[in-house]
Amino acid sequence: MLDNRPYWNMEIETFFNTPQMKKLQLYKLKVMLHRLYENAPFHKKRFDEVNLNIDKIKSLEDFFRTVPVYDKQEYRKHADACGGDLIKLMDNEMPISVDDLVLINSTTGTSGEPTPYPLAPKDIYGVWGEVVAGRGAWRAGLRKKDRLLFCFALSMVIAGTGSLIPFQKIGTTVIPVGAESGTDRMLQMAKAFQPTAFMGTPSLASYLLEKGSQMDLNYVFLGGEPGAGVFEIRNKLEKGFNAKVFDCGAGYGFSCDHPTYQGMHWLADDLCIYELVDPKTRETIPLEDGARGEAVFTNIEGDGWVWVRTSLGDIHEVTMSPCPCGKTGFRYKIVGRTDDMLKVKGVIVYPTAIEGLLENFTPEVSGAFRIVLTEKPPLVNPPLKIKVERGKDFPEEKLNILEDKLLSAFHTKLKIRPSIIWQKPGELERSTYKGAKFEKLYKE
């Protein structure tokens, strides 16, 4: 296989978002639904409750209209019905036996309840790995000659071990440091083994620059949280590492190398069906330029990891017209999360927007912040309280002037006027995985 070919999978990627692909999706969908009906008791019950006749599905829209969305609330109901036994839960939801799994990853479990990602070999290499390590990283330029400093948390999370293993497909040398090792160890390993690429969260990459990282990279792959698509953060990281920055995740997506961020290209038409729904009504939203809604996924390939109209709680905005980079696949941008949405006097605010605004004021501020919530979101009793850390060289006596500039920017760009609570340099705790955005002072 030629190293200079534009796509990892030349047979499939050239047909993304075409009528031929729609026909393939419908065929694969029916095969998967039959498989689930026959082998996954949870989905059999789910389909029977809505009188789904698989053979009579004539279009993807028929399926969307019939089967309800499966979200965190529905997951918790199923977990409760299984008595909290996640092995039983997986066995009920998968078309294979739990004995056929080779790896169990999960979400970070911020709610206290980890959500499993059960992985069989096909899931690791043929689905998740095919998209991330194959199609996405290949388009970015990663090859066998590269060395990847892998800094996602290795334990449990899907971005960890389940994402590390598939890089064997390309032959890239992986240096598995892991977020658990801490930034000092990461910098030590980088100095010793001279990586050409980095993979981790935007928060971690920013923190490494704060720590004085001298890594000179070709590629920086970021995921696990929004940030890589924010111009100010992306620009800082590109300059700091002298590298191209790529955004990946929130589904099967990977951004391109166009100088201006275009969103993430959806790279899994043949593996997973992408859908947008209204977060309140759950009605399907047509995919067209500028369409915005809650992202919903249905896997049409896979063994253990099979989503069926599953929502992760992300709000996406899609662009269906061709990308100026020339590569295939429609694009989506992460607007925010349903869990993170705040309403301040009727104005919707996401932490990502606050993060991008503050990055415009570095080095006067460090970029670290916390949104202080005294009541359960999304409604916020104004003003929105935000802890902001001043830059290490910014004089404390000039904070009043800086605060006026910040408030003016918040009012102009985000239509809110928050209360700024100043923090000393380094006062807000940093993370080697996902950066904390909220300080919750209310009882859950």
DANOR-V45720 format. One line per field, one symbol per residue. ss: DSSP state (H for helix, E for strand, C for the rest). phi: phi as a letter, one per 20 degrees, with the letter a starting at -180 (. if undefined). psi: psi as a letter, one per 40 degrees, with the letter a starting at -180 (. if undefined). Layout:
ss->???
phi->???
psi->???
This chain:
ss->CCCCCCCCCHHHHCCCCCHHHHHHHHHHHHHHHHHHHHHCHHHHHHHHHCCCCHHHCCCHHHHHHHCCCECHHHHHHHHHHCCCCHHHHHHHHCCCCHHHCCEEEECCCCCCCCCEEEECHHHHHHHHHHHHHHHHHHHHCCCCCCEEEECCCCCCECCCHHHHHHHHHCCCEEEECCHHHCHHHHHHHHHHHCCCEEEECHHHHHHHHHCCCCCCCCEEEECCCCCCCCHHHHHHHHHHHCCEEEEECCCCEEECCCCCCCCEEECCCCCEEEEEECCCCCCEECCCCCCEEEEEEEECCCCCCCCCCEEEEEEEEEECCCCCCCCCCCEEEEEEECCCCEEECCEEECHHHHHHHHHCCCCCEEEEEEEEECCCCCEECCCCEEEEEECCCCCHHHHHHHHHHHHHHHHHHHCCCCEEEEECCCCCCCCCCCCCCEEECCCC
phi->.ffeffcfdffdffdglcgfffffffffgffffffffeccgffgfffffdlfdgfefdbffgfgfeeffdcffffffffffemmefffgfffeeecfffefdbcdbffmfencfdfdfcegfffeecgfgfffeffffffpfcgfecdeecfgfemfffegfefgffffenffddeenfffnffffffffffdlfdbccaegffgffffgfngdfddeccdcanafqfeegffgffffffdlcedcdbolpecbfeefgdgdneffdcgedbeebdcfgeemffdgebgnfcaefcccfdcpdeececledeneedcdcefgeffneenfccdeerdgfefdcdlneecdggffffffffdfegdfofbceeddbffefcffefececefffdefffdffffffffffffffedmccfeedfcfgnfefececeffdcdeddef
psi->hheeididgddddeeifiddddddddddddddddddddegdddddddddefhhdeeheidddddddhiihaddddddddddefehdddddddeieiideeiehhiiiefdeehhhighhidddddecddddddcddddddehadeihhhheihdhcidebdddddeedddehhhggdidddiddddddddddegieiihaidddddddddefhehhidhhhiadiiddehddddddddddefihhihiafagihiafidhheahhhffdedhhiihihdddeihhhhihehhahhhihheiicdghihfhheeihihihdiiieeeiihiiiihdaiddehihhfehhhidddddddddeeiedidehihhhheihidhhhiihhhhhhiidehhdeedddddddddddddddefigihhhhiihedhhiiebhhheihheih.
